[in-house]
Amino acid sequence: MWLWLLLWLLAWTGGLIVEMDAESHSAYLFGMAAIFFSLFFFRSIIKKGNYIIWFGLCIVLTVTFLIPLNGVVNPFVWMMFIFLIVHITYLFRGKTMYSLLIIVIGSIYLIHMEFFSPIILLMLFLVSISTILFAYYFQKNVKDVTDLEERYQALLHTYRKVKRDSISNDEHVRQQERIYIGREIHDRVGHTLTNLLMQIEILRLQDNREEWSQLKSLAQESLSETRKAVKALKEDKITGIAAIIQLIRKLEAEQYISISFSMRQNALSISLSPEQASVVYRAIQESLTNVMRHSSGKEATIILEAPGATHFRFEVINPLQNEIDIKEGFGLKAMRERLIQIGGQLEVQSYSNQFVIRGMFPIKGGPK
């Protein structure tokens, strides 16, 4: 918008200078220029019937430099008509575009009618044919490609929305199932264990034997574990590798990023503490955020492993087009600090056209 305005201002300035040197009336020229730019700004407000504004711009341009006939060929007028042709070809399609182009070509003929000669007419005819062919080629090739890109982006947006809705619906259904199962366990198993406790207590009061006390303790422990299980089912908090998988699904759906995920030695057989699981999740989340921001390929590889079941290691690798100088920002520094807090370390490397983030820390608890 502003670039085109600058080009129009430069063209009009040059055109007015040429006309005033030819002793044209300056007040008339400036008045027509004011009308032209008023219409030019007004076109951004009107959506429907925009072609009428461009028709008006062509008429104003023609009348401005047609009257009076001063025998001067103004090159800046040609520049302005070229601007009109470009605008019309880009903004309109079909009959509307060709109608406006014919009006522009007719205006060019009118402005040069005092110079008519066989050579001038031939030149104007070639310009007319070239303009129509240019518009036809642009519509069939460049504009069609632009339309396809817009449709692709619209389909991609719809696809991401459908994927987000699908994931959201899956989570909702899963949570409803967990609530239902938790309610069933509470109502049936919980009530049964409570009745069992009451019966054991009655028997213990009738016959105070050690076995009844042991059975009572066992029943109380079972009831306590059942309540914990019900509480866990009602919570929708996912941690550890399950949370990482959910993060990958979300990014693939929303950001259209391709992620290869693999688990190697003992990755599934070890148990991470809540703090360790949180550190791994945040590190991978930050790494994938860096991929989305800085990588043009939108690809990443995630590797999880626990060599010897004594240390846990994760890697996030994404391809690079060119080698880069690594400068740790806030995200990488925060990742390093979290790993240090759990006795780990972070490596950030760039080699073989790959950017690698590797973290390692000792495992608490060992294998399951």
WONORLIN-V533777 format. One record per pair of residues at least 6 apart in sequence whose C-alpha atoms are under 8 Angstrom apart, sorted by the first residue. I is the first residue (numbers start at 1). J is the second residue. D is the distance in Angstrom with one decimal. If there is no record, write none. Layout:
i={I;I}
j={J;J}
d={D;D}
This chain:
i={8;11;11;11;11;12;12;12;14;15;15;15;15;16;16;18;19;19;19;20;22;22;24;24;29;32;32;32;35;36;36;36;39;39;39;40;40;42;43;43;43;51;51;54;54;55;55;58;58;58;58;59;62;62;62;62;65;65;66;66;69;71;71;73;81;81;84;85;85;85;88;88;88;89;89;89;89;90;93;98;101;101;105;109;159;160;160;160;160;161;163;163;164;164;164;167;175;175;178;178;179;179;181;182;182;182;182;182;183;185;185;186;186;186;189;190;190;190;193;193;193;193;194;196;197;197;197;200;200;200;201;201;203;204;204;239;239;239;240;240;240;240;240;240;241;243;244;244;247;248;251;252;252;255;256;257;257;257;257;258;258;258;259;259;259;259;260;260;260;261;261;261;262;262;262;263;263;263;264;264;264;264;265;265;265;265;266;266;266;266;266;267;267;267;267;269;269;270;270;270;270;270;270;271;271;271;271;271;271;272;272;272;273;276;279;279;279;280;282;283;284;286;286;286;287;287;288;288;291;291;291;291;292;295;295;295;296;297;297;299;299;300;300;300;300;301;301;301;301;302;302;302;302;303;303;303;304;304;304;304;305;305;305;306;306;307;309;309;309;310;310;310;311;311;311;311;312;312;312;312;313;313;313;313;314;314;314;315;315;315;315;316;316;316;317;317;317;317;318;318;318;319;319;319;320;320;320;321;322;323;323;323;323;324;326;326;326;335;336;336;339;339;339;339;339;342;342;343;343;344;344;344;344;345;345;345;346;346;346;346;347;347;347;347;348;348;348;348;349;349;349;350}
j={80;76;77;79;80;33;76;80;76;74;75;76;77;29;30;74;65;72;74;26;70;72;68;70;64;60;61;64;60;57;60;61;53;56;57;53;57;53;50;53;54;96;100;88;100;100;103;84;103;104;107;107;107;108;110;111;77;111;110;111;114;114;115;112;104;108;104;101;104;131;97;100;101;97;135;138;139;143;139;132;131;132;128;124;253;253;254;255;256;254;253;254;250;253;254;250;234;236;233;234;233;234;233;229;230;231;233;234;230;226;230;226;227;230;226;223;226;227;219;220;222;223;223;219;216;219;220;212;215;216;212;216;212;212;213;274;277;278;272;274;277;278;280;281;277;281;281;284;285;259;257;258;259;292;298;292;298;299;300;298;299;300;299;300;301;302;300;301;302;301;302;303;302;303;304;303;304;305;303;304;305;306;305;306;307;308;305;306;307;308;309;304;305;306;312;367;368;306;309;365;366;367;368;363;364;365;366;367;368;363;364;365;364;342;335;338;339;314;335;335;316;331;332;335;316;357;300;316;298;299;300;318;298;318;319;320;320;319;320;318;319;316;317;318;319;315;316;317;318;314;315;316;317;314;315;316;312;313;314;315;312;313;314;312;313;313;363;366;367;362;363;366;360;361;362;363;360;361;362;363;358;359;360;361;358;359;360;356;357;358;359;356;357;358;354;355;356;357;354;355;356;353;354;355;353;354;355;353;353;350;351;353;354;350;348;349;350;346;345;346;345;346;359;360;361;361;362;361;362;359;360;361;362;359;360;361;357;358;359;360;356;357;358;359;355;356;357;358;355;356;357;356}
d={7.1;5.5;7.5;6.7;6.4;7.5;7.2;7.8;6.0;6.5;7.5;5.0;6.2;6.9;8.0;6.6;8.0;7.8;7.6;6.3;6.8;7.2;7.3;7.8;6.5;6.8;8.0;6.1;7.5;6.0;6.3;7.3;6.5;7.6;6.7;7.7;7.3;7.9;6.3;6.0;7.9;7.5;7.9;7.8;7.9;6.7;7.8;7.5;7.7;6.4;7.5;7.7;5.8;7.7;7.8;6.7;7.6;6.9;7.3;5.1;7.5;7.2;7.9;7.9;7.1;7.8;7.7;6.6;7.4;7.7;6.2;7.1;7.3;6.3;5.7;7.5;7.6;7.5;7.3;7.7;7.9;7.6;6.2;7.2;8.0;5.4;5.2;7.8;7.8;7.6;5.5;7.5;7.3;6.5;6.9;7.7;7.5;6.6;5.3;6.2;6.5;5.3;7.7;7.7;4.7;7.6;5.8;6.6;7.4;7.6;6.9;7.5;7.2;6.7;7.7;6.3;6.8;7.5;6.6;8.0;7.6;6.1;7.3;7.3;6.1;6.2;7.1;6.4;7.3;6.1;7.7;7.1;7.2;5.4;7.0;7.6;6.7;7.4;7.4;7.7;4.8;7.1;7.9;7.1;7.7;7.2;6.0;7.7;7.5;7.1;6.4;6.2;7.2;7.8;7.6;7.6;5.0;5.9;7.8;6.3;4.8;6.4;5.9;4.9;5.7;7.3;6.3;4.6;6.1;6.0;4.8;6.1;6.3;5.1;6.5;5.8;4.8;5.8;7.3;6.1;4.7;7.4;5.1;5.5;5.7;7.8;6.2;5.2;6.8;7.6;6.2;6.1;4.6;5.2;7.7;5.6;5.9;7.5;6.6;8.0;5.8;4.1;5.5;7.9;7.8;6.7;6.6;6.1;5.9;6.7;6.8;7.6;6.9;7.1;7.8;6.3;6.8;7.7;7.5;5.7;7.0;6.5;7.7;7.9;6.6;7.2;7.5;7.8;6.5;7.4;7.2;6.9;6.1;7.5;7.5;6.8;8.0;7.1;7.8;5.9;7.1;6.7;5.5;4.5;7.4;7.8;5.6;5.0;6.3;7.3;5.6;4.7;6.6;5.6;5.1;6.6;7.6;6.0;4.6;6.7;6.0;5.4;6.5;4.3;5.9;7.9;7.4;6.0;6.3;6.0;5.5;6.3;6.7;5.5;4.2;5.1;5.6;5.6;6.2;6.2;7.2;5.6;4.4;6.8;5.8;5.4;6.6;6.9;5.6;4.4;6.6;5.9;5.2;6.6;6.6;5.7;4.6;6.5;5.7;5.4;6.8;5.9;4.5;6.3;4.8;5.2;6.6;6.2;6.2;6.8;7.1;6.0;8.0;7.0;7.8;7.6;7.5;7.8;6.7;5.6;5.7;7.0;7.5;7.7;7.0;6.9;7.9;5.9;6.8;7.2;5.4;3.8;6.7;5.8;5.6;6.5;7.4;5.8;4.5;6.7;7.9;5.9;5.1;6.3;7.7;5.8;4.7;6.4;6.0;5.2;6.6;6.1}
